[in-house]
Amino acid sequence: MNLLAGINKRYDIMVASKTEQDFYLNVYQYYDYIFTNPFLYNLYTEGDKAYRMKADVIWSSSDRSIPENVKHQSQLTHKMEKVDMYCNGCCLEGRLYRPLKDYYETGEPDMLQDPFAVAIVKGIDYAAEVCSKRPYAGSKKEIKKGFNNWFKNQRDGYQQELTTFHIQFIRQIEEIEDDDSAPSSNEIYFDIENSLLILGDKTVRIKRKTQPPVEHYVLEYIFENEGVGEKAYFSEILSEKFDQDKEDWRKVHKACQRLEDKIRKESGLSNVLIYNTGIAGAVSISAPD
């Protein structure tokens, strides 16, 4: 596992961006590296929990009904947030990463997407033209004004904010990278919540859109019931996950074919998925070559 090198590489690419558009797209890639790696994502969410605990301590320490107390608590919260790792990272997560993630994964037409996400990918003139046609989205002028307020000539501020987060984040990685709690380089598991198949230091994203594909449920059944190296029969997957009978075996077989292709393309690994065909067909996960 070389998480430190991976995230530093994406940070360096972001800093080296030649245009503002490239910068924002590379910021997306930086966050996506964190959010698609279960270990890094867990580290990030633990930061969120730690922030909330610190905020609770501040706001539960005195009576909020007294204006002087509220002012003092607000000042303490502001000071805490300026040096908190999660607070330095969550702004761009919500403002840029989440809208772009939806844009790339939902498959909805541009008119229905977040106008700022469309603008970052395809330009503000196009975004204003297309997104203003959606009811209640605002006029072209309003969309352009909003985008300019949040993103035009804002790179320096965002880069400074993300640099602070990056320094704090890699310190935490350095502290635990050699710890036993870090996943081993040959560990195989399925992160059901994020629909990610982890093959040692390789990550294969299964769900690309809102609704998980059949492949997701095949893996979910395997890791919930059988585990690595054990057969999961098509009939059992169909019965438990889809309430269908064994005559529909082709549904699972085709999903296995797609999954096999995805694993090979995204990880470069072969012979991970072992399966056969027919009404008595079964599938298993094996250690990658």
Buried (B, 14 or more C-beta within 10 A) or exposed (E): BEBEEBBBEBBEBBBEBEEBBBBBBBBBEBBBBBBBBBBBBEBBEEBBEEBEEBBEEBBEEEEEEEEEBBEBBEEBBEEBBEEBBBBBBBEBBEBBBBBBBBBBEEEEEBBEBBBBBBBBBBEBEEBBBBBBEBEEBBEBEEBBBBBEEEBEEBBEEBBEBBBBBBEBBBEBBEEEBEEEEBBEEEEBBBBBEBBBBBBBBBBBBBBBEEEBBBBBBBBBBBBEEBEBEEBBBBBBBBBBBEEBEBEBBEBBBEBBBBBBEBBBEBBEBEEBBBBEEEEEBBBBBEEBE
